[in-house]
């Protein structure tokens, strides 16, 4: 690049974004990243900056890209929306963080100018091990969280972590919405993660009980194949706390997952299509061992002042997109299990979705539910377009690895066994079981009424943040684990050279 081009880039970047002078070095780094990713120089237009900064601001259409919970539905990063590339989190954001990976943002001006102006919050572990182990790809030893969002796509099984008790899945999205360059396109998609002892261990509906049984044995190759076969390449809708995992370089994840619906089966029915869905819903959860907070979601308020309304929304089968469709519930197929009494489901529909509405107790109560439903989608005429699902290569659909991976590499077999036992004990102590022993009484309408949308933050262009707080039982189990680590881990791991 000629010096005159570089001077012109500085001038355009400063004038288009009014960056403070201290932020220009960071912005130039971002400029080179985008230029290298695109492979050639792109001249700025008068209305579109050469580099749309800050790169990691979430953007969505408040009219057409909002879900029933008034959350952004498939938002995009600013750089992704304007330049159609998945941004590199490390390139745009790491210069603002401490070089010792302790999670401190040292330069807020640079962070706001090049990374995000939306004030994402940091969630780090209360103890340094294992999350601050210095590796070349680490940006911060934990999570950087934006807001609660909803995403649709195709789901795949990644794996069950027997030590951390995590269920790991991947959601591939046609537009790679809110993914970073490390989400690996169609091979992975956006990462989904939730604790088994916060969710799956409590579920009672038949699909989830069977899925859990296979997943717990998924260290066995044949069981892992069976687990994947239950959900792989199925349509899914997920709501969760969208953030960046900084421990593994900066990929996007929904962690914790608050609600998940998977279309587990679909086949032709009389005059249309029958589809079966398995779902779960909760309004609080944690982010695993590289975090310290529990994150709560307060839901929506209705016009009469009723709080804590939540919606699971089920899209039409892909084969029926564009058709005029009316949905009904197949008799005897809807069941919902919960850990405390709740209101719902209130079923409604519009031209694109069927909605299951629930009014949950406040997040502090820890309400959860799981269930299944079969819907018959009747069409006024047969589908005119067949849309086969797009198969995604599974050759590289392998677990991403857990947060203890780097530590385990440096330990012998005897100490490894002690470590895994201590981690499992900590996970079991952090959350008391909340089995779903309450089966909700359900009245299924003969015909599903029209959905009446509830207006909230997303319709006004505002993000819905999770409330972060510490949990006493979780904090106590972490402290006990930290004490046990001092007796198990070698000295070079406890005090690594940086």
ZITAWO-V867556 format. One record per helix or strand. SS is the DSSP state (H for helix, E for strand). FROM is the first residue (numbers start at 1). TO is the last residue. Records with the same first field share a line. If there is no record, write none. Layout:
# ZITAWO-V867556
SS: FROM-TO ; FROM-TO
This chain:
# ZITAWO-V867556
H: 3-17 ; 21-38 ; 78-83 ; 89-96 ; 108-115 ; 181-183 ; 185-187 ; 196-198 ; 200-202 ; 206-216 ; 221-231 ; 318-320 ; 363-365 ; 405-408 ; 413-430 ; 457-460 ; 472-488 ; 491-494
E: 58-59 ; 66-66 ; 72-73 ; 76-77 ; 97-97 ; 105-105 ; 121-124 ; 142-161 ; 166-172 ; 190-195 ; 234-245 ; 251-269 ; 272-282 ; 284-286 ; 294-296 ; 300-300 ; 309-315 ; 325-329 ; 335-338 ; 343-349 ; 353-359 ; 368-379 ; 438-439 ; 449-450 ; 467-469
